[in-house]
Amino acid sequence: MRITMFRAWSAGVGVLVAAYATWFTFLQLGKFSEAMMVLLWLSPLVAAFVSSYLGPSKKILLGTSMAVPAAFLAVLFNLVDQLLDISVDFPGVAGAGILFTLTLAYATVLASMGALFGYYLTRNSG
């Protein structure tokens, strides 16, 4: 089966959704875990690696693009927490903008690293 750009991108986004959903579930169950927090923070790197590794071309751009859905998911889950009356660090519209910007910045760095790793691994394995 040939992996398309969309499928590779979707696989990366799937990693992000799984990480954010698992984090959200753990918090709802009252089970804070530092290990889970680290996995959440590293999820852009893993998602970028997956999409870059699977992507047929433009691997670095494809992997680095995982920063954008990571930032959107951070804002989305922050909004859901607010709607459930759970205290958040960045409330309201201004908070959403701050959270998006901060997440986009760190996720871009991590996604770039994951994308480069995926690119070099596929480039050197053939």
N, C-alpha and C positions, 0 to 999 in steps of 0.2 A: 504494500500500500504506500502510495506516495504522500508524503506530508506536505501540505500546502503552507503558505505563509500564515493564513488565517488559523489553521489548525495548530501550528506551532505557537502563535500568539495566544490562542485560546487555552492551550495547555499551561502556559505561563500564568495567565489570568486565573486559571483554575487553582494553581498553587497558592496564589494570593488570597483568593476567596476562601479556600480551605483554611489557611492560616488565620485570617481574620475571623472566620466563623468559629473556629476552635477557641480562639482567644475570648471571643464574646461569650461562648458557651461556658467556658471555665469561670469567667467573671460572674455570670448569672448564677452559677452553682456555688458561688462564694469560695472558689478554690483558686486563689491567686498563686501563680507559680512563676518564679523568676526564670526558670528554664523555658516556660511557655512564652514569656515576654521576650527573651532572647530570640526564640524561633520566629516570633512575630516581626521583630526588628530585622532579622536576616532573610525574611521571606522575599523581599525584592531581589536579593542576590540569587536565591534558589530559583525563583520564577524566571529571572533573566537567563540563568544558566540553561534551564529547561527549554525555553523558547529559542535561545541561540543555538543550542545543540541540535534541536529538532528542525530548525528553519532551513529551508533549501538555499537561501541566499540572503544577502543583507543582514547577516547574523548579528553584527554588533548593534546596528540600528534597531533591529527587532528586539534584542535583549534589553537594550537601554530603554526602550519604550515602556517597559514594565513599571517604570517610575510613575508614570501618569495614572494607571489604574490603582497603584498602591496608594497614591495621594487621594484619589477619589474614594477608595474604600475606607481610608482613615476618617475622612469627613463623613461618609455615610454612616459608619458605625458610631461615630461621635454623635451624630444627629439622632440615631436610634436610641442611644443612651439618654440623651436629653429628653426625648419623647417619653421614655419610660421613667422619668424623674430620677435618673441616676446622675450623681454629681460628675461633672466632666471638667477638665482643665481649661478647655477652650470653648466656652458657651457662646451661642448666638452667631450671627452672620460674621461679625468681625473675628470671632474665635475660629470659625470655619475657614476663613481666609488665612489666618495665621497658621492653623494646623495644616492646611493644604500646602502652603509655602514651605514650612519646615519639613513636612514629609516628602515633598517633591525634591527638596535639596538633598536630604540624606539618602533617599531612595535612588536618586540619579547616580550618586557615587557608588552605592552598592550594586545597582543594576549594571552599571558600566563594568564593574569588576566581574560579575557573573557572566555578562555577555562576552567579555574577553576570554574568560576561562572556557566557555562553551565553544567559542570560535576556534581557539587554539587546540582544544581537544579534538574537534572534528577535523581540523586542518592537518593535524599531525597523525591522525589515526588511519588515514587512507593511504 
